[in-house]
Amino acid sequence: MLLLALDSTAVAASVCLMEDGVILAESYQNTKQTHSQTLMPMVQFVLQCARRRVEDLDLLAVSAGPGSFTGVRIGISCVKGLAFPQNKPCCGVSVLQAMAENLAHMDGLVCAVMDARCRQVYQALFRVKNGEVTRLCEDRAVTLTQLREDLEKMGGSFVLVGDGAKLCMQAPELAGLSLQVAPEPLRMQRASGVALAATKAFKEGKTVSAEELLPVYLRLPQAQRELKKRMEGARS
């Protein structure tokens, strides 16, 4: 199976072309350019490197969230635009799951965390053993205090992945817990992890059409949250 995977959920962006579990080409940029500038040129680059065309693809995959509202929308839009003309199947995967997939070589507990601002993180827990990644909870938006309570209940040591890993290591709310940060090449959101997660979803029949592909947000955008707060204040 030949699949193209994209990730644009955070500051960095990446694109991966994978065939039967083998990475043919991958492009990663952390230049702080907007994803609308970088994603499509990266798609063209990896396809050109591997001498493949969009018509050759069996599946298009993308991080559907959580993450930057703008970044997630751009990634979804890019995949829709590529898939529609050829009626290619699509797969939207959790970027938290995708990050955990990059640690499938280890045994232990993985805590995937993305900075959601305001002392909150997008977070999910996974157990990795014998090359298998098992989800322990659904994706969620929690405060650092809530995260500490959950990690204490579970007990043990945790490997942190995601752009919220350093935040968690420095947060007083998590002081004293047994935490370690994965090396940067494995820590950050990458399209190769998206490809691995999408491969599993494809085998389980969890694909959708381009029209059905939708972003997954765990909370309202900031503008809507502020509007809701003002409206509630006006009623009180």
Salt bridges, closest charged atoms under 4 A:
GLU19 OE1 - ARG52 NH2 2.85
GLU26 OE2 - ARG190 NE 3.72
ASP56 OD1 - ARG53 NH2 3.48
GLU101 OE2 - LYS200 NZ 3.04
ASP139 OD1 - ARG135 NH1 2.74
ASP150 OD2 - ARG140 NH1 2.99
GLU152 OE2 - ARG148 NE 3.02
GLU173 OE1 - ARG119 NH2 2.79
GLU204 OE1 - LYS206 NZ 3.06
